[in-house]
Amino acid sequence: MNDPANFSFQECLHFLGRSDKECLHYIVDGKLRRMLLAGGEPVVVEIAQGGDAAYLEATVLAPAGVMFPEKDIQDFVTRWLHLDADLGDFYAYTQTDPLLRGLAAEYRGLRLVGMPDLFEAVTWPIIGQQINLSFAYTLRQRFIRHFGYHQQVDGTDYYLYPHPAVIASLTPEVLTPMQFSRSKAQYLVETATVMASGQLSEQVLAPLDYAAARDRLVALKGIGNWSANYTLMKYSRFPQAVLLEDAGLQNAVRQRLQLPAKPSMAALQEYTRPWQQHAAYAVFYLWRSLLPPLNV
């Protein structure tokens, strides 16, 4: 783990526990459980705080008695919780920005919780477009439970996010009875088809800089500037990704500056222009400011 002095497992758990409709991970007795792939096989892992804040402990809960590549698990958790980040520069910058001042002290140790699965990172913003967050989580839960790999362990249902090839085999008509709009269902199937064919993949995105990666994503139907930046923030970890169109960001700015209404796009551009390499973390910490305080 990088920068252990600026890591808080509790803050990460608080963010991960914001929806009761979450089914890809669970928080049990201060520990994090989820299914992931290790050596190409599904395993259920429990992640807990180590003896000190400098490390986390990952234990395979199932299948029992089978050895799996530790590096696959370590890499997944590191990417998911951004354990290789160093927050020192961002924290120093927040003291110079009136909108961000105080966030570092209030939420110290929160990492930008990401999405290690590219298909999830691309399709979650499609699912969440133009609806409230609660209903977005409902649709996401249905999507995962209907089409994701499933295994029950000790009475708990664990899932992997649906594979692109599974969704590519569907027609939009399969999704619309689940309350996906016709256009949203079509975008999900078309995006899955592009990914299943290899036209979009980690290997395709990895060599691209931020602007080129954003253009590649925006070329997909159903992916606009907000969706592309969300993917580049949560999956590719581009630090300059900023979601100006995001309602959460707009509400956080309004609250922190005590504005009578949401800021205009011109005002948002003015507020966020100086962020540059701190943009993604700035957005994420402003999202965090909308959640209830952490009870410790």
Secondary structure, 3 states (H helix, E strand, C coil): CCCHHHCCHHHHHHHHCCCCCCCCEEEECCEEEEEEEECCEEEEEEEEECCCCCCEEEEEEECCCCCCCHHHHHHHHHHHHCCCCCCHHHHHHHCCCCCCCCHHHHCCCCCCCCCCCHHHHHHHHHHHCCCCHHHHHHHHHHHHHHHCCEEEECCEEEECCCCHHHHHCCCHHHHHHHCCCHHHHHHHHHHHHHHHCCCCCHHHHCCCCHHHHHHHHHCCCCCCHHHHHHHHHHCCCCCCCCCCCCHHHHHHHHHHHCCCCCCCHHHHHHHHCCCHHHHHHHHHHHHHCCCCCCCC
